[in-house]
Amino acid sequence: MAIRFWLGVVQRDHVRDAVRMGIGQLNHGSREAISRLHEADGLVYYSPRETLDGEPLRAFTAIGRVADNDVYSADRRVDAAARQWRRRIDWYRPAVEAPIHPLKPHLDLTTSSRNWGVKLRPGLVELSRHDWEAIRLAMRMPAPEDRRPHDRIIADVVPEPREGPTWY
């Protein structure tokens, strides 16, 4: 199966939780959305805001690769009504946030329509290879063939049970 590239729309505070836990989750835990990704696919998170009602951010905030083909439920109870579906992501932790504004004239996503933001409403959008490469470079993620051994992408945090608000 060919590698595909995806953009997920997630507020920055949730992105930070996802990177810390080494997971990916989309659309408030939707199984349908996260199941569209496959092993080795690229995933970049775009954060329009810092928090749900916070200040506008409009930046790419995390980038990585899908670690495997397992989609799992974060809910430990069998009878959980609203399950949160996730998958393991190998995030490139040294990545830097990249504001979208300087990239807008160069991305297929933003140049193909004046109302490009409407395309982001579903919460998951497939990116062209061109857009992935432009975002990858802006976030300073090396290409696989350019990586040195110490630049490995690893999921070094094991998800732990959390108390408090759920990650969406």
N, C-alpha and C positions, 0 to 999 in steps of 0.2 A: 504494500500500500504506500502511496506517495506521501511524503511529509507535507503537512498543511500548516498554515500559520494563522493564529487567532488573536483577536483583541477582545478582552473582557473589560466591561465597564464596572468599576468598583471604587468606592470612596477610599481615600488613602489610609485611614485608620484601620480599615478591614484588610487592605493590602498588606500592611505591616504585620498584622496577625497571621495572615496566610504565609508570608515569607518566613516568619519566625517558626511556624509549625511545619513548613515544608509541604503545604497542601495548595490545591486550587479549588475554588468553589465559585459558582456563578449563579446569578438570578435567585438570590436568597436560598440557595441549596437545591435548585432544580436538577433533577436527574437527567432530564432531557438535554439540557444545555451542556453539562459536564460530560455526558456520554458521547457528544459529537467529537471530542478530542480523542486522539489515539497516541500510543507510545511514540515518542520522538517528535511529536508535533510541537511547534513553538507556541508559547502563550505570552502575551504582553498585556499588562493591566494598564488601562487608561483611567485616571481619576479626575472626574470633573470637579470634585470638591474634596476638601480635607476630611470632613465628617458629613453625616447625613444633612444637617442644616448649617454646616460650616461655611467658611470662606471658599470662594471659587479657587481652584488650583489649575485645572486644565493641563495636566502633564502625564506622561508615561511614567509609571511609578515602580514597576517590577517587570522582569523579563526572565524567561526560563524555558525548560523543555519538559514535556510530560514524561514521567519516569517509567510508567508501565501502563498496562491496559486495565488495571483494576479500578472500578468505581465502587466506593464503599459508603456506607451510611455512618455519619458521625454519632448517631443516636444509638446508645447501647441497649435501650429497651426495645423489645420485640414489638410492643404495641404502640410505639411512637407514631402519633398521627401525622405530624409535619416533619418528615425526615430531612436532614441536611446531607446532601450527597456531595462527595468530594473525591479527589484523586491526588496521588502524590505528584509533586512537581519539583524538579531540580532547578531551583531558582539560582540565577547568577547573582550572588550576594554583593560583589563589588560594584554592581551597576549603579549608575547615577540617574536621578530623575531627569527627565528631558521634557521641557515645556513643548507643547504642540505648536505654539505660534510660529517659531522659526521653521518648522517642518511643513507647515500647511501648503506652501507653494510647490512642494516636492512630492507629496503623497498622493497616490491614486485615490485614496479614501476621501481626501478633502478637496481635490481639484475637480473631481467628476460632478460635483453638485454644490450649488451655493448653500443648500440646506443640509450639509454633510452630517450635522449633529443628529438629524432625524434617523440616520442609519444606525446610530448607537443605541437607540431606544430598546431594541430587543435584548441588550446586555451582552451579546456575543456576536462578533462580526468576523467573517473570514477576511484575512489580509492577503494582498498579493505578495509575492516574493520580494518585489521591489520595495514595497512599504516596510516589510519585515527588516530588510537590510538597512534601510534608512533609519528606522527606529533603533535597531541593534547598534549601529554605529553611533548614533546620538547618545545612547545609554552606555557606550564604551564596552560593549560585550564583544569579545573577540570571536571571529568565525571559528568553527571546530578545527579547521586545519591550521589555524594560527595559535592555538592554545599551547601554552607550556604546561608541564605537569602540575605546577603549583597553581595554575588557573582553573583547575578542575571545577566543574559544576557538581556540587554534592548537596544532598539533603541531610544536613548534619543535626537536625533537631527532630526529636521524636515527638509526635503530637501527644499532649498530656490532657487529661480531663480539665476543663475550665469551669470555674465558678463565675457567676455573673451573667452579663448579657451574652446572647448567642451571636456567633459570627455569621453574617449574612453574605 
